[in-house]
């Protein structure tokens, strides 16, 4: 088992473990209040849609209450549920979290000298009662780098919004698997699955984390989402810190594997009307 550093571990000790093991769990480096506020913002997005459908909703921000409301929305209208999850990843409060001084400081400690964000945050929501046929319910064994192909020292920053124990769909990582770089893989769905002959089941270490913890993981670390879970809701987010100063990234002219596509058609036909636009600006700035 990889040694888990205690709360008082120095940034240099954490960085040393990161370089050696390919990941580190930085304990309690984020204010729980800030993490909980973002979780509340996610819930608010769901509640707004439940109100639109005339459905009841919870008033609390416990994981159980949020889980119940997401289940209501899931059962009512799957496309709206999926759109709500997509918008959760675009919350301004979530983007602000990834710029927290302690995340920035640790990224510098491990060598991310000139950070850039080529990808937006990704939400990872898992629940036995929210399974989408053909959709995300944990990724298989993979490395992140092939889906990015940016700087070689790219670090994945993974943050839980609920306390995650051994029975709540843990992030499973193979320690020291980053050291040999890119492994042979096959393309499956949205990921590059590592050749199963290259690892054993008992190689994985499950990451237990609480709100306020941050997992920093090399983009070459072999990992997966465990399908071992009970009936609770698991919510986490991840984003990548890439290094614009990494020499190979510079020499390769800043490559980026993702492509951006913009719809050329109006999503909602005959919308908006002049009256709808005018009403926005007539009410803007008014106080109650």
N, C-alpha and C positions, 0 to 999 in steps of 0.2 A: 504493500500500500504506500502511496505517496504521502509523505509527511504533510499535514495540514498546518500551515503557519498560524500562530495565535494572533490575537488582535493587536498585540504590541510589536509585531514583527516590523522591522525597518523596511523602507522601500527597496533598499539594496538587497536584503534577504529575499524579498518577494521576487525581485527581478532575477536573482540568481536561480531561484526555483523555476521560474518561467523558462529561462534559457535551458536549464537542465531537463525539465520534465515536459516542456511544450505547453504548459498551462499553469495557472495558479489561481486559487480562490482568494481574492482580497476581501477580508472580512470587515463588514460594517464601515465601508468607506463612503457610502452615500447616506444622506439623511433619510430615515424612514418616512418622515413626513412628506418629503418631496416625492418619493416613490409612491406613497399612498395617494397623493394628489393626482398623479397621472392615472393611477388605477381608477380613481373617481371620475376623471375625464373620460376614460373608456366607457365606464358605466353610463355616464350622461349621454353619450352617443346612442347607446342602446335604448335608454329611457325615452329619448326624443322620438325614436321610431315606434316604440310601444305606444306612446301617447297618440301618434298619428293613426295607429290602427285601433285606437280605443281600448287598449288592453291594460290590465293592472300592472303595476311595477312596484318593486321594493323601495324602501326609503333609506335602508342602511347601505354601507359600503363594505360589508363583510364578503369574503369570497363566496359564501353560500348564497347571499342575496344576489350578488352579481351573476353567479352561475345560473340561478333560477331565471333571471331576466333574459340572459342570453338564450336559455332553453326556450323561453316563450317566443322570442323573436325567431329563433331557428324553426320552431314548429309553425309559426305564422307565415313566414315568407323567406325562403332560403336565399334568393338573390339579395334581398335587403340585409339579411344577416351577414352575407359575405361582403357586401359593400361597407357595412359598419366595421367589420374587422379590418378591411383595407384602410379605412379612414383612421382607425386607431393608430396605425403606423405613421400617420402624417400629422399627428398632434404636435403643435408647437412646443407644448410642455415636454413631450418625449424628446424632441430634438435638443431642447435646452439641457436635458439630463445628460446627454452624450457629450456635452461641452462642460460638464462639471469639472472644477479645478483639479479634483483628485484623480479623475480619469485622465485628464490631460497630463497631469504630473507623472502618473505611472507610465503612460505611453512614452513620455520622454525618457523615463528611467530605463525602459527596455529598448530604446534606440529609435523610436519614431520621432525623428528630428523635425520633419516638415510635414505635418499631418494633412491629409486630404480625404474627403468623403466622396467616393465615386458611386456608392450605393446608399439608399435610404435605409432607415431602420426596418427590421422585419419583425412581425409579431408571431409568436409561437403559442397558440392556444390549443390545449388538449383536454378532452373530457370524453369519457365513454359514451355519454348521451349526446355529444355534439359531433359525432363522426359523419363526415361528408363522403359519400361514395366517390371514390377516385380522387379525393382531395387530401390535404395535409393531415396526417395523423402520425407524425414522427418520421424523420428521415432515416434511411438505412445508413450503413457504414460508409463514410465518405470523408474527403478532405475538402476544405472550402476553396483552396487556391484555384483549381481548374475553372470554377464558376466566375472567378474574378480576373485572374491572370495579370495582376498589377505588380506591386512591389513584392519582393521575396520575403520581406519582414512584416507583411501585413498581419495585424492582430485582430481577431474577432473579440468583440466586447459583448458579453452575454449577461443580462440582468434579469433576475426573477422579480415578479410582482406579488407573488405569494410565497410562503415558506415551503420549500421543497424538501421532502424527506425521501427515504428509500422506496416508498410506495406511491410516489407521485411523478411518474414519467421523468425520471432523472436524465440529465445530460451525462452520457457515458463516454469517457475518453481513454485512449490507450496512452499511458505515459511514455515519453521518449520516442513516440512514433513519428515525430516531426523531423528528427535528425537526418533522415535519409532522403528528405525532399519528396518529390512527386512519385506516387506509387502507381503501378498499372491499374487501370480502371475500365469500367464499362459505363456507357451513358444509359441512365434509366430515369424516366420522367424528368424531374428538374435537377437531378444531382448526378455526380460522377461517382458511382459506387466502386469502392476499393475491391480488388480481387480477393475473394474470401480465403484463398490459399495463403494469404499473407498475414493472417491473424487467427487467434483462437478466442473462444468465448471468454475464457478466464483472464484474458489480457486487459479487459475493460475495467476501468474504475468509475464508479458512480459518484457524481458530484451532488452532495447535499449542500443546499444554500438557503439562506434566509433573506428577507427583504433588507436591503442595505448592502448586501454582498454583491461583488462583481467578479465574474469569471473572465480572465484574460487568457486567450487560447491562440496559439500559432495557427495560421491558415493551412499549415501542413500537418497538423495534429489529426490523427484518425479518430473519428468520433461518430456518435449516433444519438438518436433520441430513444430512450428505453420505452418499450410498450408495456412495462410493468407499472400498473397504476390501479387505483381504486375508483370510487365514484365521485371524487372531488375534481375541482377545476384547477388546472395548472396553466398559468400565464407567464410568459417570459418574452424578452425582446433581445435582438442582437443587431449589431452594426459593425462595420469594418473600418478600422483606422489603417490607412495606407500611408506610405512614406514617400513623398515626392522627391526626397533627396537620395533614395536608394539607387546606387550606380546603374544596376541593370534596368531599372525602371526608366531612368533617364535615357540610357542607350537605346531602349526599345521604343522611344518616343511616346511614353505614357499610354500604353495600351489599356483598353477597357473592353471586357467581353460582353457587356450588356448593350442592348439597342433600345432606343427610345422611339416610340411610335405615337403619333397624335391622330386622333379621329378627325377625318375631314367632313363629317356629317354632324348635324345637330343631334345630340343625344336625346333631347326632349323636343319633338316637333312643335313648331309654332310657339316656341317659348324662347325668350320672355316677351311679353307685350310691353308697349310703351308705358302703360299704366302701372304695371308691376315694377318696372325700373324706376319710374318717377316716385312711386310710393316709398321706395327705399331711401331716396335722397331727401324727400320731404320730412321723413321721420328721423333721419340721422341727426344726432346731436341734441335731440329733445330729451328733457329730463322729466321723470314722473313726479 
